[in-house]
Amino acid sequence: MAINTFARKEIKFLLNMDQYHGLMEVINEYMNPDKYCIGGKEYGIYNIYYDTPDDYLIRESLAKPYYKEKIRLRSYYSPAAPDDTVFLEIKKKIGGIVTKRRVSMTLAESEAYLKDRTKPEISKYITEQVFRELDAFLDHYPIAPKQYISYQREAFFGKENSDFRLTFDRKITERRYDLGLNYESYGNYIIGADQRLMEVKVSDAMPDWLVRKLSEMEIFKTSFSKYGKAYTNFVKEQVEGSKKNIYISGISMVNNSIFMNRSV
């Protein structure tokens, strides 16, 4: 079993293909590819997001509070077998700083833990700490699997600062059925085939060369949540063609505009 902890800023940009190719012209000068991305390769990331019956966690997140949190199960295999390694993660954002704590176990072990808190064998104190945090989360929120999200990723890290990471995601795929990592990756795309979601992951400031290049190419940061985008698309689908005011699971939708209701 392994544990990882991250604390950083995550800044997002939605690129068209001209912007993507323009950035790639300078990436290799300042960054190295991730060990899984040598030679222009990508790797897949496959997630199940958990939420309450009324989708409280994603509604609260979309309301952009100072503090928000979410829980997900992640695999780098699709479909995942019962003995494949998966990662159960709690991700929190506090005033713009993202922290992530996760433990690894097999898919079968994760299903047992999420069902009745049966834990795999624990040998490290820090792992016990994360499980206590997971237990507290599960005590507070009656969660169930609610959203599948997968994507293909290119990743790079800085030559001078390995804590600086840059990722490009495509084929961001979502569905709200077949909510298990043992299923193949399929569903609806939430960005275009001619788009890339870029994330800058950094513990301090962005390097000067990247700031200059973003300015030169008129690339501006955006607010983009994969789960949030999938959920708002789901809500819109529920009321497609309706011109009436509605109220669905903590969301008001009036004249095609969505409003988050933080107290329901």
Buried (B, 14 or more C-beta within 10 A) or exposed (E): BEBEEBEBBBBBBBBEEEBBEBBBEBBEEBBBBBEEBEEEEBBBBBBBBBBBEEBBBBBBBBEEEEEBBBBBBBBBBBBBEEEBBBBBBBBBBEEEEBBBBBBBBBBBBBBBBBEEEEBBEBEEEEBBBBBEBBEEBBEEBEBEBBBBBBBBBBBBBBEEBEEBBBBBBBBBBBBBEEBEBBBEBEBEEBBEEEBBBBBBBBEEEBBEEBEEBBEEBEBEEEEBBBBBBBBBBBBEEEBEEEEEEEEBBBBEBEEEEBEBEEEE
